[in-house]
Amino acid sequence: MSNVGPALLLLCLSAGLARACKNYCLDDSCKTDVQGPCLDGVVEICGRHVCAKGPGESCGGIDSWRGKCGAGMYCQSGVCSGCSTHRYLNGVDIANVCKKWDKTPFLTGRYSG
């Protein structure tokens, strides 16, 4: 019975690993998933190339299922914050390049995310 603990731990760990990126793409077709221009660049999620998320767009989640932020930005509480390097370098109006993280909902207790 002393082997039950390690076996159970191994089973739990392997179940967790199997869940991560369950649709991981391994062949060359994955590198051509992007369709159309990507305003905030291209990122890789589970082996697939997809358009990056921009300022104010949703991001994060397990396996980044809501998306990843483009260069110059970070995912803060499920929303891309910071300045999009890709937009800036492509001449997008500065008002649409940056998004400051708004912590007000967290401080007031009105966070719904």
C-alpha positions as CSV (number, residue, x, y, z in Angstrom):
1,M,0.0,0.0,0.0
2,S,3.0,2.3,0.4
3,N,3.1,2.7,-3.5
4,V,-0.4,4.1,-3.6
5,G,0.7,7.7,-2.7
6,P,3.3,8.1,-5.4
7,A,1.1,6.4,-8.0
8,L,-1.8,8.7,-7.1
9,L,0.5,11.7,-7.4
10,L,1.7,10.6,-10.8
11,L,-1.8,10.1,-12.0
12,C,-2.9,13.6,-10.9
13,L,0.2,15.2,-12.5
14,S,-0.3,13.4,-15.8
15,A,-4.0,14.4,-15.8
16,G,-3.0,18.0,-15.4
17,L,-0.3,17.8,-18.1
18,A,-2.8,16.2,-20.5
19,R,-5.2,19.1,-20.0
20,A,-2.6,21.8,-20.8
21,C,-2.9,22.6,-24.5
22,K,-5.0,19.6,-25.3
23,N,-5.2,20.7,-28.9
24,Y,-1.5,21.4,-29.3
25,C,-0.5,21.6,-32.9
26,L,2.7,20.0,-34.0
27,D,2.8,20.1,-37.8
28,D,3.7,22.9,-40.2
29,S,0.1,23.8,-41.0
30,C,-0.1,25.4,-37.5
31,K,2.2,28.2,-38.5
32,T,-0.4,29.5,-41.1
33,D,-3.4,29.8,-38.8
34,V,-3.4,33.7,-39.0
35,Q,-5.9,35.1,-41.5
36,G,-5.8,38.8,-42.3
37,P,-3.6,41.5,-40.8
38,C,-2.9,41.4,-37.1
39,L,-2.9,44.9,-35.6
40,D,-1.0,43.8,-32.6
41,G,1.3,41.2,-34.1
42,V,1.3,37.4,-34.0
43,V,1.7,35.2,-30.9
44,E,1.9,31.4,-30.4
45,I,-0.8,29.6,-28.3
46,C,-0.5,25.9,-28.0
47,G,1.6,25.6,-31.2
48,R,-0.7,27.8,-33.3
49,H,0.1,31.2,-34.6
50,V,-2.8,33.6,-33.8
51,C,-3.3,37.4,-33.8
52,A,-2.2,39.0,-30.5
53,K,-4.6,40.9,-28.4
54,G,-4.4,44.7,-28.2
55,P,-4.9,47.3,-25.5
56,G,-8.1,46.8,-23.6
57,E,-8.9,43.4,-25.1
58,S,-9.4,40.2,-23.0
59,C,-6.5,37.9,-22.4
60,G,-5.3,35.1,-20.2
61,G,-7.0,32.0,-18.9
62,I,-5.8,28.4,-18.9
63,D,-3.7,27.8,-22.0
64,S,-4.3,31.5,-22.8
65,W,-7.7,30.6,-24.2
66,R,-8.8,34.3,-24.1
67,G,-5.6,35.3,-25.9
68,K,-2.1,36.7,-25.4
69,C,-1.2,40.3,-25.5
70,G,1.1,41.7,-28.2
71,A,4.6,43.1,-27.7
72,G,4.8,45.9,-25.2
73,M,1.7,44.8,-23.3
74,Y,0.9,42.5,-20.4
75,C,-2.2,40.7,-19.2
76,Q,-3.5,42.3,-16.0
77,S,-6.6,40.8,-14.5
78,G,-7.8,39.5,-17.8
79,V,-7.2,42.7,-19.9
80,C,-4.2,43.7,-22.0
81,S,-2.6,46.8,-20.6
82,G,0.4,48.8,-21.6
83,C,1.4,50.1,-25.0
84,S,1.3,48.1,-28.2
85,T,4.7,48.2,-29.8
86,H,3.3,46.8,-33.0
87,R,0.7,49.5,-33.3
88,Y,3.2,52.3,-32.5
89,L,5.7,51.1,-35.1
90,N,2.9,50.9,-37.7
91,G,1.8,54.5,-37.2
92,V,-1.5,54.0,-35.4
93,D,-2.9,57.0,-33.7
94,I,-1.3,57.3,-30.2
95,A,-4.7,57.4,-28.5
96,N,-5.2,53.8,-29.7
97,V,-1.7,52.5,-28.8
98,C,-1.8,52.4,-25.0
99,K,-4.2,51.2,-22.3
100,K,-3.6,51.9,-18.6
101,W,-4.8,49.2,-16.2
102,D,-7.8,50.5,-14.3
103,K,-7.7,49.2,-10.8
104,T,-10.8,51.1,-9.7
105,P,-13.2,48.1,-9.9
106,F,-10.9,46.2,-7.5
107,L,-10.6,49.0,-5.0
108,T,-14.4,49.6,-5.0
109,G,-15.4,46.0,-4.9
110,R,-17.2,46.2,-8.3
111,Y,-15.0,43.8,-10.1
112,S,-17.1,41.3,-12.1
113,G,-14.4,39.4,-14.0
